[in-house]
């Protein structure tokens, strides 16, 4: 019987690529999404996967969503926390609403989702959790105190949970992508995009499939000795110790 993988924010961009890679690896994949029904329907049709709608920043909605996925597909073996948003502003112009919205969706969601699957994984003595952080959670970024704080928090959460679950056969790892060619980057002004690419030693943006392949590796049963790791995937733009 195929293992079940759930990917939050899984119907577009990096999340969609992750869903495709996990399905190709033999998983029964569910994608969560928050609001774009058209993109979700297109993703479901294209990849042949199930899509489920709920707000990952809402604890109760996450518990209900996880229960729905498990009722349809079975127990969740692999959780990929990919959902995230950006609401950029320098701190002296940032509203409390912008701060809370990003922390809620990008960091609180990781707790919400992991809390909903962790007991089942412990009972079955197997689980793979992959949390998508960011280069800006490692180095910080001007205008992104909210986003950088959230993504740095994801790394700390990952390292702590990895220690709690290792003896239960559950690995918990993070991936910190650099700048990836997705819809989010499409709105960046040309002069800024040129500067970003110029700061990347490999000379280009990453692509979503490159992140997806890393997720598939960490989700594999053969990656059982890799836990608490931060896989930096940024073309050499920022070289971190973890």
Number of C-alpha atoms within 10 A of each C-alpha: 6 13 14 21 26 29 25 29 27 29 32 20 17 25 26 25 22 28 31 24 22 25 20 13 15 13 21 23 28 26 26 27 22 17 12 11 14 10 15 25 14 13 21 18 12 10 16 14 18 19 22 20 18 19 19 29 24 15 17 14 16 24 18 13 20 21 17 13 22 16 10 11 17 15 18 25 23 28 24 28 28 23 26 21 14 17 17 18 17 13 14 7 10 16 12 10 10 17 21 14 18 25 23 20 21 29 27 20 24 27 18 20 24 19 14 20 22 21 11 15 22 16 10 14 14 21 25 25 28 27 27 27 32 25 23 22 22 22 12 17 16 11 16 21 21 26 30 25 20 24 27 21 19 27 25 13 19 25 18 12 19 20 14 12 19 20 12 14 16 25 29 29 27 28 24 24 23 22 24 20 15 15 11 12 12 10 9 12 9 10 8 10 16 12 10 16 17 14 15 18 12 13 13 17 19 20 17 20 18 16 25 20 17 17 26 21 15 25 27 13 13 9 13 17 12 16 23 22 18 23 20 24 21 22 19 14 19 17 13 12 8 13
